[in-house]
Amino acid sequence: MYVIKVKGVAKIPDYVQLRDEQFTLLAYFRVDRPDKSLEKVGLGDQAAYIMEVIKDLPFGQILKLDI
């Protein structure tokens, strides 16, 4: 799974994209509201770990997660 942190502009907030190995979009959520999206894709139990990784991830970089 891949994580991409996208910087928002003006009134658009920062977002996170979760993508699978084929780079298909699995989840797209605001940095400050990940709960519903992570639960929906079955990663609710991994939310704390994912958010910790996202916190330190620079905008625009792609990071591969092994979950």
C-alpha positions in Angstrom: 0.0 0.0 0.0 1.2 3.5 -0.8 0.5 6.8 1.1 0.6 10.2 -0.5 0.1 13.4 1.5 -1.3 16.3 -0.7 -1.0 19.9 0.4 -4.3 21.9 0.2 -4.5 25.4 -1.2 -6.6 28.3 0.0 -9.8 26.9 1.4 -9.0 23.3 0.3 -7.5 21.3 3.3 -4.6 18.9 3.2 -5.5 15.3 2.1 -4.1 11.9 2.2 -4.4 9.2 -0.5 -4.1 5.5 0.2 -3.3 3.4 -2.9 -2.8 -0.3 -3.5 0.0 -2.0 -5.3 -1.5 -1.3 -8.8 -1.8 2.4 -7.6 -5.7 2.2 -7.5 -7.1 4.7 -5.0 -8.4 3.0 -1.9 -9.1 5.9 0.4 -9.0 9.7 0.2 -9.4 11.7 3.4 -8.6 14.9 5.2 -5.5 14.7 7.4 -7.6 15.8 10.4 -10.5 13.3 9.8 -9.2 9.9 8.9 -11.6 7.7 10.9 -14.5 6.9 8.6 -12.3 6.4 5.5 -9.9 4.0 7.3 -12.7 2.0 8.8 -14.4 1.8 5.4 -11.3 0.1 3.8 -10.8 -2.1 6.8 -7.8 -0.3 8.3 -9.5 1.1 11.4 -7.2 -1.0 13.7 -4.1 0.5 11.9 -5.3 4.1 12.1 -2.9 5.2 14.8 0.1 3.8 13.0 -1.0 5.2 9.6 -1.6 8.7 11.1 1.8 8.6 12.9 3.5 7.9 9.5 1.5 10.6 7.8 2.4 13.2 10.4 6.1 13.0 9.5 5.6 12.5 5.8 6.5 15.6 3.6 3.8 16.8 1.2 4.0 15.3 -2.3 6.1 12.3 -1.4 5.0 8.7 -1.9 5.7 6.2 0.9 5.2 2.5 0.7 3.6 0.9 3.8 3.7 -2.7 4.6 0.5 -3.5 6.4 
